[in-house]
C-alpha cells in the first residue's frame, strides 16, 4: 500500500529537464513561422532605398524672365452674337451648326486665329441645314456635353472638321443671363479628342517620329476660360521609330567565292 507521507520536492535535475522541454516546445512552435517568412508572398527586403534629392538651381546668378501678374478681372467673355438667349443655361437646346454660322457672320473672311477657317470649310458650313443639302457634308460634328466649369450645368463641345485632318475644337457655356460665352477655341492637326473628368485632352502628332503630344485643357476660374494646363510628349505604343536603310554589302574581292568561311 502506498504511504500517505509528504511528496518530496523535485530536485535541481528535474527542474532543468522541465526547462529544456519548454524551450524545445517553443522552438517547435516558432519554426513554422520562421519558415513561412521565406515563402512566396511573405515579407522580403526591398533593398536599399535611394536617397531623395531636390532640384538643383542652375545658373543661380542669372536674371530670369519675369512672369507678369494675372489680370484679376480674368479674360473678357467671348459672347456669341446673333444667338437667342439660352433658357436656364441649357446648352442642349442649341443647334451647333447654327451656332457656328452665327460666329461666321460675326467674323467674316477670317482665315487665321481662333476664328479662322479655310474658305472651303466656310462654304460648307453655310450649306449646313439648307434645303436639299447633304447633312453628311456638314463639317460641324455631333456635339458633346459635359460640365467642365463645375457650375452644375453642361457645357457645349463643338468640333469642326478642316482639310488635311485638322479640326477646330470649341467649348461654350451659358451664363445666368442667357448669354453664350465661348471659353475655348483651338485648331490643330488632331489625332483624337478625349474627355477626362472636367478636362478636354487633344492628341496631336509630335515633331518626333513615334511620339505624340497630349495637351490637357482645363477650366481656370480666375481667367474664366479653358487653358492648356498640361502638355506631355508620349511614345506611341508599338512604335519602333524610323527604320534605317540597310547598309550595302561589301563587294567580294577578286578571286573570292563569296561564301562565308
Secondary structure by P-SEA (a helix, b strand, c coil): cccccccccccaaaaaaaaaaaaaaaaaaaaaaaaaaacccccccccccccccccccccccccccccccccccccccccccccccccccccccccaaaaaaaaaaaccccccccccccaaaaaaaaaccccccccccccccbbbbcccccccbbbbbbbbbbcccbbbbbbbbbccccccccccccccccccccccccbbbbbbbcccccbbbbbbbbbbcccccccccbbbbbccccccccccccccccccccccccccc
